[in-house]
Amino acid sequence: MSVPSAEDPAPAPIEADVVIVGAGPVGLFQIFELGLLGIQAHIVDSLAHPGGQCTELYPDKPIYDIPAIPVCGAQELIDRLMQQVKPFNATFHLGQEVVELKPTADGRFDLTTSVGKRFAARAVVIAAGVGSFQPRRLAVPGIDALEGRSVHYRVKSAADFHAKDLVICGGGDSALDWTVALCPAARTLTLVHRRAEFRAAPATVAQMRELVAAGRMRFLEGNVVAQRSIGQRLESVDVQTSDGKTTTIAAEQVLVFFGLHPKLGPIADWGLELDKKALKVDTEKFQTNLKGVFAIGDINTYPGKKKLILSGFHEAALAAFAIQHHLNPDKRQFLQYTTTSPIMQKRLGVAGAEAQ
Ligand SMILES: Cc1cc2nc3c(=O)[nH]c(=O)nc-3n(C[C@H](O)[C@H](O)[C@H](O)COP(=O)(O)OP(=O)(O)OC[C@H]3O[C@@H](n4cnc5c(N)ncnc54)[C@H](O)[C@@H]3O)c2cc1C
């Protein structure tokens, strides 16, 4: 994915009825509720995959309070939601944060993402949960200036690390997977982790240990504490090891996988009324102070709000009706049941199923 440069002409915005910001469980269910009413959505998430907190923070933990499902793994819930929203052909724009939202003179909203994609949306649903997940950064003086050149928090192209002196920091799955994957191609590879224990798949940890035993890479138990660079070119890093010594390692490239943490980020600058980092909404439409901008799930607040998936699902259902009215104010609204509504069944792709 390329980031447009200052010289590129501004890309034409994607025309959308609705843009959903956040593909956590609640944003996903919003696709479903809108789809039942015949409204198609675009959905954006800063993560490379849908699922929000469920996928990022507790994929293997069981959830016991989803109606009619006595127990459901958090990732399983996301997989089921993805299956449920499939008939509605929402367009997913993953791996990009919505950084700007501005009302335009024609009553629509101009949204811009971190990779320069733009939308002209008639309505916006913010389902941003506890904020967008950002990589935890390496806390070393001068490291920020090297970001994107010599210091990276994700791999855009594995080829960038071929034939390089590479340092990988971290002890989870991403750190270990990339260590094993990049070891054959890197000139030298050093894995740095603060402990001798890892939070990664045991088989990958075993592969890493075999590479160390074969002299193909090094593992240092410690922390990167300093860097030496010329301009934006990194030369080496200092690692303070668990025995208190400092070791200097040649490093042209550093990959850091310290996990992600959520940050409210740009949403705070969109002119929306906030109460303790949450967006204030009414409980009829779940609309913010900006007409046409709705907020559902963990990101919103109102008297009695409970940050539960179940509450977010209810909010998505009512917001869908409010959005339908916002898009077509003259259209009469009917409550239809999926059990009996031929039009909803057609939209779900199950029309005629009961006759089989
Ligand atoms: C350990 C744990 C256990 C839990 N157990 C339960 C349980 O048993 N039952 C229950 O009901 N709830 C439980 N919860 C809470 C539940 O996970 C949340 O209520 C739910 O995830 C909220 O969903 P959401 O879609 O509103 O937000 P999230 O899941 O937070 O998803 C929001 C998404 O928005 C994205 N985003 C944010 N800002 C932007 C932006 N500017 N641009 C693009 N993307 C953006 C984020 O990257 C994220 O993917 C638990 C939470 C935790 C941490």
The ligand as an ORCA input file, in Angstrom:
! r2SCAN-3c Opt
* xyz 0 1
  C     -10.350     -9.119     28.768
  C     -11.718     -8.618     28.359
  C     -12.814     -9.431     28.523
  C     -14.097     -8.979     28.148
  N     -15.173     -9.813     28.327
  C     -16.408     -9.401     27.946
  C     -17.545    -10.245     28.135
  O     -17.452    -11.357     28.666
  N     -18.767     -9.764     27.740
  C     -18.938     -8.526     27.182
  O     -20.047     -8.154     26.821
  N     -17.862     -7.704     27.014
  C     -16.616     -8.107     27.387
  N     -15.537     -7.267     27.229
  C     -15.770     -5.922     26.654
  C     -15.956     -6.013     25.139
  O     -14.810     -6.605     24.541
  C     -16.200     -4.619     24.579
  O     -17.380     -4.112     25.145
  C     -16.335     -4.674     23.050
  O     -15.143     -5.130     22.442
  C     -16.690     -3.297     22.512
  O     -16.808     -3.431     21.148
  P     -16.641     -2.183     20.176
  O     -16.854     -2.713     18.785
  O     -17.453     -1.058     20.677
  O     -15.111     -1.708     20.358
  P     -13.712     -2.448     20.204
  O     -13.824     -3.907     20.375
  O     -12.772     -1.697     21.074
  O     -13.326     -2.170     18.679
  C     -13.104     -0.848     18.238
  C     -12.287     -0.875     16.954
  O     -12.209      0.469     16.457
  C     -10.923      0.681     15.902
  N     -10.664      2.120     15.864
  C     -10.678      3.008     16.871
  N     -10.440      4.264     16.431
  C     -10.274      4.158     15.099
  C      -9.974      5.102     14.066
  N      -9.836      6.399     14.321
  N      -9.841      4.631     12.802
  C      -9.986      3.305     12.515
  N     -10.263      2.373     13.470
  C     -10.411      2.803     14.713
  C      -9.998     -0.093     16.845
  O      -8.775     -0.423     16.199
  C     -10.845     -1.328     17.190
  O     -10.571     -2.410     16.311
  C     -14.270     -7.679     27.602
  C     -13.146     -6.866     27.428
  C     -11.878     -7.312     27.791
  C     -10.692     -6.416     27.591
*
